[in-house]
Amino acid sequence: MSKLCTICTDIFRGKRTVSHNNIHGSHSHVTNDGFALHDSDSDSNIEGSSSSHRDKVRHFYPHYPSFSEFELSAQGGCHLCKVLLAQLSAKQVEELRDYARIIRIKKPYRAKMWYAIWTSRDSPVDESDDPPLVLQVRVRYVRPDVRRLVRGSPAVDCRTMTTSMSVVLDLVRNIENIDVPLNNTLPESTSSDLCLQLKTQWISSCNSKHTSCRSSRDDNWLPTRLIDVGVDDDDNNNRRLRLCESKSLPEGTRYISLSHCWGLNKILRCLGSTIDQFKQSIPFSNLSKTFQDAINITRRFYADFGVRHIWIDSLCIIQDSHEDWIYEASQMGRVYANAWCNIAATASRDGSGGCFRDRDPLLSQLIKMEASWDGICRGTYYAFDTGSMDRNVSEAPLNTRGWVVQERLLSPRIIHFANDQIYWECLEMDASEAFPGGMPRQVVGRFKDLDPRSAGQKARIDRGLKSDPLLNTYSIWSKIVDQYTRCNLTKASDKMVALSALARQVQAQFGPEIRYVAGMWDKYVASQLFWQVSSGESVQVNRPDEYRAPSWSWMSVDGHVSVPEVDQANQREIVLEIISLHVTTAGPDEFTGPITGGYLTVRGILVRASMTYDKETEGAVLMVNGNEMDWFISWDVEFGPGQERHLYCLPIRKSPYGNSYDGLFLVPVLPAKGIFRRWGYFSAFQLGGGEFERGEKLDEVEYQEFDSVDKYKITII
């Protein structure tokens, strides 16, 4: 059994109520309201709600009375406390340690903890059942002298000062209920021989069993240049590295690719003045730690599989040659798509971090404990963190880089060197050191589900929509844009090119009749226009002064945006007519950019509007034809106190279920006639029933043409 502290041991003893999760199959929709707390001062477990509510709320029991005691337990070796603590970010831990100092209040607040056990099943849980249970520990800020009632429960210290933090582990009864092989003995470093052997096993298995991983590569294509890692000498550090032109290599040569963060530290680069020297020798000692580790891993692959070449961007592209960079950047997708394997320095922020990590093996091992509950299934349970891959891979430093989205999606197989363990990701399987035979079904969020070559059908079916070859691809593209815009680019000018390889893959799915236009697609373009920026994100949204794309394209803003999916092929809800659409680029094609201009000419409803900032509600007030609108607004540029804006509303889609519209806010480009720029997105309900249809007639200087009924022709740039 795993070592547990007394408080964690007590979780699995006595009478406990198992609550049902109302949102089936999803652990990510746990809400902050609608739960019952139990009085920590009570000798007995008091149900926190009436019997009619018991299956609608979670029953929380006291865990640690303070966060500091919880930390001490983790440091003392409690396996469960260690794993739970590891789920919190460094920022969250700092906030929990000293919340009073952060919010500058006089009376001290402290973090207290409760736990709940719940299941997604609606059926009763008894001794004969074998339920999929979840252990959730919630951390909330409380002030000792504040007590209040929560849903009829006894008075408890539960004044919440911020959004509560939750950590969640899945509980599986009996080892045979975990549907994949597992490894519960991990070494203390990811550089160990055991880890190297595991990488070899993954690749061997993928080579022999995964048809899609093999067939996705073109073994006869090679990048312009590759690095020969040198394998002839015994002394690892003196083996001769050299840059070679791929045209001199034999047909069928295989190569490794590297994904890494450049960071702020200087790394060795190939320049016009050093390329000839690099073709003779690249000094191993001058390489960053990440490059050295990647080369040593490649040398290991040569010993096992005969692969002796690696592609590293800073060493294989002439960095001070604009011509070479433009060409090689356009080939980047092919570099990763045709690599035999990709090495990802996932945990490192720059070249000094390297690939390998020393770690506490307990954080990645399953927690084993014996449950002796009254009323629910007794027996041996195993707890594991279903979000470990998402947190340690998808949210790791490497995968906050915009370039890496296409590197990760297009690489047939990737070995992620993360903080906690090594992960495997290929077209057919995700795995880790803890689960070397594949991730359990409970693990959520498979990144390869965004692969435009295979995953579109699943994206629509997951939303309850019928599969459609064309619309499937639109669904995947909107998800790719969502993921891409969450990431950062060191150079904002790379916005087009860093996504170009994925755009080409999507184009291949669509066929030549659908054109790529500034991050969007010309067919059904009206449905793509009401993208919206996301507020409250870690990536700040703004529209830069330097021109990058037409304002109607999401490429014109920096930060996270959500692009709507095209749900219906008949577009029956669209009330905007697209007359013409044009984008010009200075690059070699429409995918790479840069964009130098573009316009969209449309015919539709256009009404004047005004927006002011209400100090009392601390929000914007939208007025159309003298009526205040019930709205949701997402603006592309900051709007706040003291601001007032005269706008135009351009409805794009009308809901078939009522008087609600989705559309764009526009601002005129004066003194041009009928020329506008996008300012934001709105979703508004007509309180008067006709604010948009019965708008006042516009002046001739405000539009290009009028159909004498209700539609205006304008151009958006």
C-alpha positions in Angstrom: 0.0 0.0 0.0 1.1 3.6 -0.6 2.2 5.6 2.4 -0.6 8.0 3.4 -1.0 10.5 6.3 -3.6 9.9 8.9 -6.1 12.4 7.4 -5.8 10.9 3.9 -6.2 7.4 5.3 -9.4 8.5 7.0 -10.8 9.5 3.5 -11.2 5.7 2.8 -12.9 4.8 6.2 -16.3 5.2 7.7 -19.6 6.3 6.1 -19.2 8.4 3.0 -21.8 9.7 0.5 -21.0 9.3 -3.1 -22.4 12.1 -5.2 -23.4 11.8 -8.9 -21.8 13.9 -11.6 -24.7 15.5 -13.5 -22.6 16.2 -16.6 -22.0 12.7 -17.9 -18.5 11.6 -18.8 -16.8 14.9 -18.0 -14.7 15.7 -15.0 -13.9 19.2 -16.3 -17.3 20.7 -15.7 -17.2 20.8 -11.9 -18.9 24.0 -10.9 -18.2 26.1 -7.9 -21.7 26.2 -6.7 -24.2 23.5 -5.8 -22.3 21.6 -3.3 -22.8 20.7 0.4 -20.1 21.3 3.0 -19.9 19.3 6.3 -19.1 21.0 9.6 -15.5 20.2 10.5 -16.5 20.7 14.2 -19.2 18.0 14.1 -18.6 14.5 15.5 -20.8 13.0 12.8 -21.2 13.4 9.1 -24.2 15.8 8.6 -25.7 15.7 5.2 -25.5 19.2 3.7 -28.8 19.2 1.9 -32.3 17.7 2.0 -32.8 14.2 0.5 -34.3 15.7 -2.6 -31.0 17.5 -3.3 -28.6 14.7 -2.4 -28.1 13.4 -5.9 -27.8 17.0 -7.3 -24.9 18.2 -5.1 -21.5 17.0 -4.1 -21.0 16.1 -0.4 -17.8 17.6 0.8 -16.0 16.4 3.9 -13.2 18.3 5.8 -9.6 17.5 4.7 -6.8 19.7 6.1 -7.7 22.8 8.1 -5.0 24.8 6.6 -2.8 24.8 3.4 0.4 24.9 5.4 -0.5 21.6 7.2 -1.3 20.1 3.8 2.2 21.1 2.5 3.8 19.6 5.6 2.1 16.3 5.0 3.3 16.2 1.4 6.8 17.0 2.5 6.5 14.2 5.1 5.9 11.6 2.4 2.1 11.2 2.1 1.8 9.9 -1.4 -1.7 11.3 -1.9 -0.8 14.8 -0.6 2.3 14.9 -2.8 0.3 14.1 -6.0 -2.5 16.5 -5.1 0.0 19.3 -4.3 1.8 18.7 -7.6 -1.4 19.6 -9.5 -1.3 23.2 -8.3 0.9 25.7 -10.2 3.7 27.6 -8.5 1.5 30.7 -8.7 -1.4 29.0 -7.0 0.8 27.7 -4.3 2.3 31.1 -3.6 -1.2 32.6 -3.4 -2.4 29.9 -1.0 0.6 30.4 1.3 0.2 34.1 1.8 -3.2 35.3 0.5 -3.6 37.9 3.2 -0.5 39.7 2.0 -1.6 39.5 -1.6 -5.0 41.2 -1.1 -3.6 43.5 1.6 -6.3 43.0 4.2 -6.1 43.4 8.0 -7.8 40.2 9.1 -6.0 37.0 8.1 -7.5 34.6 5.6 -6.3 31.0 5.2 -6.9 28.2 2.8 -8.9 25.3 4.1 -9.6 22.1 2.3 -12.5 19.7 1.7 -12.8 16.6 -0.3 -15.6 14.7 -2.1 -16.1 11.3 -3.7 -18.3 11.3 -6.8 -19.2 9.2 -9.8 -20.8 10.0 -13.2 -23.2 7.1 -12.8 -26.8 7.7 -11.9 -27.4 4.2 -10.5 -26.9 3.6 -6.8 -23.4 2.7 -5.6 -23.3 -0.4 -3.3 -21.0 -3.2 -2.4 -21.9 -5.3 -5.5 -21.2 -2.4 -7.8 -17.8 -1.4 -9.3 -18.2 2.3 -9.9 -15.8 4.7 -11.6 -15.1 7.0 -8.6 -13.4 10.3 -8.5 -11.7 12.0 -5.5 -11.8 15.8 -5.6 -10.1 18.0 -3.2 -11.2 21.6 -3.1 -9.2 24.5 -1.6 -11.1 27.5 -0.5 -10.1 30.8 1.3 -11.8 31.3 4.6 -11.6 33.8 7.4 -11.8 32.3 10.9 -14.4 34.7 12.3 -16.8 34.4 9.3 -19.5 31.7 9.3 -22.5 31.3 7.0 -25.0 28.8 5.8 -24.5 26.9 2.5 -27.6 25.2 1.0 -29.1 24.5 4.4 -25.9 23.0 5.9 -24.7 23.9 9.4 -22.8 27.1 9.8 -19.2 26.6 8.5 -16.2 28.8 7.8 -16.6 29.1 4.1 -16.4 32.7 2.9 -14.9 32.4 -0.5 -12.5 35.2 -1.4 -11.5 33.9 -4.9 -12.4 31.1 -7.3 -11.8 27.9 -5.4 -9.1 25.6 -6.7 -9.7 21.9 -7.2 -7.5 19.0 -7.7 -8.9 15.7 -9.0 -7.8 12.1 -9.1 -9.6 9.1 -10.6 -10.1 6.1 -8.3 -10.1 2.7 -10.0 -11.1 -0.4 -8.0 -8.7 -3.3 -8.6 -5.8 -3.2 -10.9 -7.6 -5.2 -13.6 -10.0 -2.3 -14.1 -7.3 -0.2 -15.6 -7.5 -1.0 -19.2 -3.8 -0.6 -20.1 -0.5 -2.0 -18.8 1.1 0.1 -16.1 4.5 0.6 -14.6 4.6 1.5 -10.9 8.4 1.5 -10.6 10.0 4.6 -12.0 13.7 5.6 -11.8 14.7 9.0 -10.3 15.9 10.5 -13.6 14.5 10.5 -17.1 18.1 10.0 -18.4 18.2 6.4 -16.9 18.8 3.3 -19.0 15.2 2.2 -18.2 13.8 5.3 -19.8 16.0 4.9 -22.9 14.9 1.3 -23.2 11.3 2.4 -23.0 11.7 4.9 -25.9 13.2 2.0 -28.0 10.2 -0.2 -27.1 7.7 2.5 -28.1 9.4 3.1 -31.5 9.7 -0.7 -32.2 6.0 -1.2 -31.4 4.9 1.8 -33.5 7.0 0.6 -36.4 5.5 -2.9 -36.4 1.9 -2.2 -35.4 0.9 1.3 -36.4 0.1 1.4 -40.1 -1.0 5.1 -40.1 2.3 6.2 -38.5 4.3 4.4 -41.1 2.2 5.4 -44.1 2.0 9.1 -43.2 5.7 9.7 -44.0 7.4 10.1 -47.4 10.6 8.2 -46.8 12.1 9.7 -50.0 11.8 13.3 -49.0 14.6 15.1 -47.0 15.1 18.6 -45.7 17.7 20.7 -47.5 20.3 20.1 -44.8 20.7 17.7 -41.9 23.2 17.2 -39.1 25.3 13.9 -39.1 25.7 13.2 -35.4 28.9 11.2 -35.9 28.9 7.6 -34.7 32.3 6.2 -35.7 34.3 7.0 -32.6 33.9 5.7 -29.0 34.4 9.0 -27.3 30.9 10.5 -27.2 32.0 14.2 -26.8 34.6 14.0 -29.6 32.5 12.4 -32.3 32.5 14.7 -35.3 29.2 16.6 -35.9 28.8 18.1 -39.3 26.2 19.8 -41.4 25.5 18.0 -44.7 23.5 18.8 -47.8 20.8 16.2 -48.1 21.2 15.8 -51.8 24.4 14.0 -51.0 22.7 11.4 -48.8 21.5 8.0 -50.0 17.8 7.4 -50.8 15.8 6.3 -47.8 17.9 8.2 -45.3 15.9 8.7 -42.1 16.2 11.6 -39.7 15.1 12.9 -36.3 13.6 16.4 -35.8 13.8 18.5 -32.7 11.2 20.8 -31.2 12.6 23.3 -28.6 12.3 26.8 -27.2 14.9 29.2 -28.3 14.3 31.4 -25.2 16.4 34.5 -24.5 19.8 32.7 -24.2 22.0 32.8 -27.2 22.3 29.5 -29.1 24.7 28.4 -31.8 23.3 29.3 -35.2 24.2 28.6 -38.8 25.1 31.8 -40.6 26.4 32.6 -44.1 29.8 33.1 -42.5 29.8 29.8 -40.7 28.0 27.3 -42.9 31.2 26.1 -44.6 32.8 25.6 -41.2 29.7 23.7 -40.0 30.0 21.3 -43.0 33.5 20.4 -41.7 32.7 20.2 -38.0 30.2 21.6 -35.4 31.9 21.9 -31.9 29.8 19.8 -29.5 30.9 21.9 -26.6 29.5 25.0 -28.1 26.0 23.6 -28.3 23.3 24.3 -25.8 22.4 21.6 -23.3 19.2 20.8 -25.2 21.1 20.3 -28.4 23.7 18.1 -26.7 21.0 16.0 -25.2 19.1 15.7 -28.5 22.3 14.6 -30.3 23.1 12.0 -27.7 19.5 10.6 -28.0 19.9 10.4 -31.8 23.2 8.5 -31.3 21.3 6.1 -29.2 18.7 5.7 -32.0 21.6 4.9 -34.4 22.7 2.1 -32.1 19.1 0.7 -32.0 17.7 1.6 -35.4 20.5 3.0 -37.6 19.3 6.6 -37.7 22.2 9.1 -37.5 20.8 12.4 -38.7 18.9 15.1 -36.9 17.3 18.4 -38.1 17.6 21.4 -35.8 16.2 24.7 -37.1 19.0 27.0 -35.9 21.7 24.8 -37.3 20.0 23.7 -40.6 18.6 27.1 -41.7 20.9 30.0 -42.6 19.6 32.4 -40.0 20.9 35.6 -41.6 19.7 34.8 -45.1 16.2 36.1 -45.6 15.9 34.1 -48.9 16.9 30.8 -47.2 14.7 31.4 -44.2 11.6 32.1 -46.3 12.1 29.0 -48.3 12.9 26.7 -45.4 10.0 28.2 -43.3 7.6 27.2 -46.2 9.0 23.6 -45.9 8.7 23.4 -42.1 5.6 21.3 -42.2 7.2 18.7 -44.4 10.3 18.6 -42.2 8.2 17.5 -39.2 5.7 15.4 -41.1 8.4 13.2 -42.7 10.7 12.9 -39.7 11.2 9.4 -38.4 10.7 10.6 -34.9 10.4 14.0 -33.2 12.3 14.8 -30.0 10.5 17.4 -27.9 12.3 19.3 -25.1 8.9 19.9 -23.7 9.8 21.1 -20.2 12.6 23.6 -21.1 12.1 27.3 -21.6 15.4 27.7 -23.4 18.5 25.7 -24.5 20.0 25.6 -21.0 17.2 23.3 -19.7 18.1 20.2 -21.7 15.8 17.2 -22.2 16.3 15.2 -19.0 15.0 15.7 -15.5 15.6 14.4 -12.0 12.2 13.8 -10.4 10.3 12.4 -7.5 9.0 9.0 -8.9 6.0 9.1 -6.5 4.5 12.0 -8.4 4.0 9.7 -11.5 3.2 6.4 -9.8 -0.3 5.2 -9.0 -1.5 5.6 -5.4 -2.6 2.3 -3.9 -4.9 2.2 -0.9 -7.4 0.1 0.9 -11.0 1.4 1.3 -13.2 0.2 4.1 -16.2 2.5 3.5 -19.7 1.8 4.9 -22.3 1.7 2.1 -20.0 1.9 -0.9 -17.6 -0.6 -2.5 -14.8 -1.7 -0.2 -11.5 -3.0 -1.6 -8.2 -2.0 -3.1 -8.3 1.3 -5.0 -5.7 2.9 -7.3 -5.7 6.7 -7.8 -4.0 8.5 -10.7 -4.0 11.9 -12.2 -6.0 12.0 -15.4 -4.7 15.4 -16.3 -1.0 14.8 -16.0 -0.3 14.7 -19.8 -2.4 17.8 -20.4 -0.6 19.7 -17.6 3.0 18.4 -18.2 2.9 18.4 -22.0 0.2 20.6 -23.5 0.7 23.4 -20.9 4.5 23.0 -20.7 6.8 25.8 -21.9 7.4 24.3 -25.3 3.8 24.0 -26.2 3.1 27.7 -25.5 5.0 28.5 -28.7 2.9 29.1 -31.8 5.3 27.3 -34.1 5.1 24.1 -32.1 1.3 23.6 -32.8 2.0 22.4 -36.3 5.3 20.7 -35.3 3.3 18.6 -32.8 0.3 17.9 -35.0 2.3 16.9 -38.1 5.0 14.8 -36.5 3.9 11.1 -36.8 5.5 10.2 -33.5 6.9 12.4 -30.7 8.9 11.7 -27.5 8.1 14.4 -25.0 10.7 15.0 -22.3 8.5 16.6 -19.6 9.1 17.6 -16.0 7.5 14.5 -14.4 8.2 11.8 -16.9 8.7 10.9 -20.6 5.5 10.8 -22.7 4.9 9.2 -26.1 2.5 10.6 -28.7 1.9 9.2 -32.1 -1.0 9.0 -34.5 -2.5 5.9 -32.8 -1.4 6.0 -29.2 -0.5 8.3 -26.2 1.6 6.7 -23.5 3.9 7.6 -20.6 6.3 5.9 -18.3 3.5 5.2 -15.8 1.3 3.8 -18.6 3.8 2.5 -21.2 1.1 0.5 -23.0 -1.1 3.5 -23.6 -3.1 6.1 -21.6 -6.2 4.8 -19.8 -9.6 5.8 -21.2 -10.1 8.2 -18.3 -7.3 10.5 -19.5 -8.9 13.5 -21.3 -7.8 15.7 -24.1 -5.8 13.9 -26.9 -3.9 16.5 -28.9 -3.7 14.4 -32.0 -7.5 14.6 -32.2 -6.8 18.0 -33.9 -5.0 16.3 -36.8 -6.7 17.6 -40.0 -5.9 14.4 -41.9 -8.0 12.1 -39.7 -10.0 13.7 -36.9 -12.7 15.9 -38.5 -15.5 13.4 -38.2 -14.9 12.9 -34.5 -15.0 16.7 -33.9 -18.6 17.0 -35.2 -19.8 13.7 -33.6 -18.5 14.9 -30.2 -20.8 17.9 -30.6 -23.8 15.8 -31.5 -23.7 16.8 -35.2 -23.9 14.5 -38.3 -20.6 13.8 -40.0 -20.1 15.7 -43.3 -16.8 15.5 -45.2 -16.6 19.3 -45.8 -18.0 20.5 -42.4 -15.8 18.0 -40.5 -12.8 19.8 -41.8 -14.2 23.2 -40.8 -14.7 21.8 -37.3 -11.0 20.8 -37.1 -9.8 24.1 -38.4 -11.7 26.1 -35.8 -10.1 23.9 -33.1 -6.7 24.4 -34.6 -7.1 28.2 -34.6 -8.3 28.1 -31.0 -5.2 26.2 -29.9 -2.8 28.2 -32.1 -4.0 31.6 -30.8 -3.5 30.5 -27.2 0.2 30.3 -27.9 2.8 33.0 -28.3 5.1 34.1 -31.2 8.4 35.8 -30.6 8.0 37.6 -33.9 4.4 38.7 -34.6 5.2 38.7 -38.3 5.4 34.9 -38.2 1.6 34.7 -37.7 0.9 33.4 -41.2 3.9 31.2 -41.8 3.9 29.5 -38.4 0.4 28.0 -39.3 1.1 27.6 -43.1 1.8 23.8 -42.9 -1.4 23.0 -41.2 -3.3 25.3 -43.6 -1.9 23.3 -46.5 -3.0 20.1 -44.8 -6.6 21.5 -44.4 -6.5 22.7 -48.0 -5.7 19.1 -49.1 -8.8 17.9 -47.3 -11.0 20.6 -48.8 -9.7 20.4 -52.4 -8.6 23.2 -54.7 -12.1 24.7 -55.1 -11.9 26.3 -51.6 -9.3 29.1 -51.2 -7.3 30.0 -48.1 -7.8 33.7 -47.3 -5.9 35.2 -44.3 -6.5 32.3 -41.9 -10.0 31.6 -43.2 -11.7 29.8 -46.1 -13.6 31.5 -48.9 -16.5 29.0 -48.9 -18.9 29.8 -46.1 -16.8 32.8 -45.1 -19.8 34.6 -43.7 -20.1 31.9 -40.9 -16.4 32.5 -40.0 -16.6 36.2 -39.7 -18.0 36.4 -36.2 -14.9 35.1 -34.5 -14.4 36.6 -31.1 -11.5 37.5 -28.8 -11.4 35.8 -25.4 -11.2 38.0 -22.4 -9.5 37.0 -19.2 -6.8 34.9 -20.9 -3.1 34.8 -20.1 -2.5 35.8 -23.7 -3.4 39.5 -24.0 -5.5 40.4 -27.1 -4.8 43.5 -29.1 -4.7 44.7 -32.7 -1.2 45.9 -33.5 -0.5 49.1 -35.3 1.6 47.4 -38.0 -0.6 45.9 -40.7 -0.8 42.1 -40.7 -4.2 41.2 -42.2 -7.6 42.7 -43.0 -9.6 43.6 -39.9 -12.3 41.0 -40.7 -9.6 38.2 -40.3 -8.7 36.9 -36.8 -5.1 37.2 -38.0 -5.3 40.9 -37.5 -5.3 40.6 -33.7 -2.8 39.1 -31.2 -4.1 36.8 -28.5 -6.6 34.0 -28.1 -9.6 34.0 -30.5 -12.5 31.5 -31.0 -13.6 30.8 -34.5 -17.1 29.5 -35.0 -17.6 26.1 -36.6 -19.7 25.9 -39.8 -22.6 23.8 -38.6 -24.9 23.8 -41.6 -24.0 23.5 -45.3 -27.2 25.3 -46.4 -26.3 28.5 -44.4 -30.0 29.2 -43.9 -29.3 31.4 -40.9 -26.9 33.7 -42.7 -28.4 37.1 -43.6 -25.3 38.6 -45.2 -24.5 38.3 -48.9 -20.8 38.0 -49.8 -20.1 39.9 -53.1 -16.4 39.7 -53.4 -13.3 38.7 -51.3 -9.7 39.4 -52.1 -6.4 39.0 -50.2 -2.9 39.9 -51.6 0.3 38.4 -50.2 4.0 39.2 -50.8 5.2 35.7 -50.1 5.5 32.7 -52.4 1.9 31.6 -51.9 -1.4 32.4 -50.0 -0.3 30.2 -47.0 3.0 31.7 -46.1 2.3 35.5 -46.4 3.0 38.1 -45.5 -0.4 39.7 -46.3 -0.1 43.1 -47.9 -3.8 43.9 -48.3 -7.3 42.6 -48.6 -11.0 43.5 -48.7 -14.4 42.0 -48.3 -17.4 43.5 -50.1 -20.8 42.5 -48.7 -24.5 43.4 -48.9 -26.6 43.4 -45.7 -28.4 45.2 -43.0 -26.4 48.1 -41.5 -27.6 50.2 -38.6 -26.1 52.9 -36.5 -25.3 52.2 -32.9 -23.6 53.7 -30.0 -21.7 52.2 -27.1 -21.0 53.9 -23.7 -19.4 52.6 -20.5 -21.7 52.4 -17.5 -19.8 53.1 -14.3 -22.4 51.6 -12.0 -22.5 48.2 -13.8 -18.9 48.5 -14.9 -20.0 47.3 -18.4 -20.8 48.6 -21.8 -24.3 49.8 -22.9 -25.3 49.2 -26.5 -28.0 51.4 -28.0 -29.5 50.7 -31.4 -32.2 53.1 -32.8 -32.7 54.5 -29.3 -33.3 51.1 -27.7 -30.9 49.4 -25.3 -30.0 45.9 -26.5 -29.7 42.7 -24.5 -26.3 41.7 -25.8 -23.0 39.8 -25.6 -20.1 41.8 -26.8 -16.5 40.9 -27.7 -14.5 43.9 -28.9 -11.2 43.6 -30.7 -9.7 46.6 -29.0 -9.9 47.7 -25.4 -13.0 49.6 -24.3 -13.4 50.9 -20.8 -14.4 53.8 -18.4 -14.8 57.2 -20.0 -15.1 55.9 -23.5 -17.9 56.3 -26.0 -18.0 54.9 -29.5 -20.3 55.5 -32.5 -20.5 52.3 -34.4 -22.4 50.4 -37.0 -23.9 47.0 -36.5 -23.7 44.5 -39.4 -25.9 41.4 -38.6 -24.5 38.2 -40.2 -26.7 35.4 -38.7 -30.2 35.4 -37.4 -31.3 32.7 -35.0 -34.2 30.6 -36.2 -35.5 30.5 -32.7 -36.0 34.2 -31.9 -35.1 37.7 -32.6 -31.4 37.3 -31.8 -28.6 38.2 -34.2 -24.8 37.6 -34.4 -22.8 40.2 -36.2 -20.0 42.6 -36.4 -19.3 46.1 -35.0 -17.8 48.3 -37.7 -16.2 51.7 -37.6 -16.0 53.9 -40.8 -12.7 54.6 -42.5 -13.2 58.3 -43.2 -13.4 60.1 -45.6 -13.9 57.0 -47.8 -17.4 56.2 -48.8 -18.8 52.9 -47.5 -15.4 51.6 -46.3 -15.2 50.1 -42.8 -13.0 48.2 -40.4 -14.1 45.6 -37.9 -14.2 46.7 -34.3 -15.8 43.7 -32.6 -18.4 41.0 -32.4 -21.9 41.1 -30.9 -24.7 38.7 -30.2 -27.8 40.8 -29.5 -31.5 40.2 -28.8 -34.0 42.7 -30.2 -35.9 43.9 -27.2 -38.3 45.9 -29.3 -38.5 43.2 -32.0 -37.2 45.2 -34.9 -34.2 47.4 -34.1 -32.2 45.8 -36.9 -34.9 45.4 -39.5 -36.4 48.9 -39.1 -33.3 51.0 -38.8 -33.3 54.6 -39.9 -32.1 55.3 -43.5 -28.4 56.0 -43.7 -26.8 58.9 -45.6 -25.3 58.3 -49.0 -21.8 58.9 -47.7 -22.1 55.9 -45.3 -22.6 53.2 -48.0 -21.7 52.3 -51.6 -25.1 51.1 -52.8 -28.6 50.7 -51.4 -31.3 48.2 -52.6 -34.1 50.6 -51.7 -35.4 48.1 -49.1 -33.1 47.3 -46.3 -29.7 46.1 -47.6 -26.5 48.2 -48.0 -23.4 47.4 -50.0 -20.2 48.2 -48.1 -16.5 47.1 -48.1 -14.6 45.9 -45.0 -10.8 46.3 -45.1 
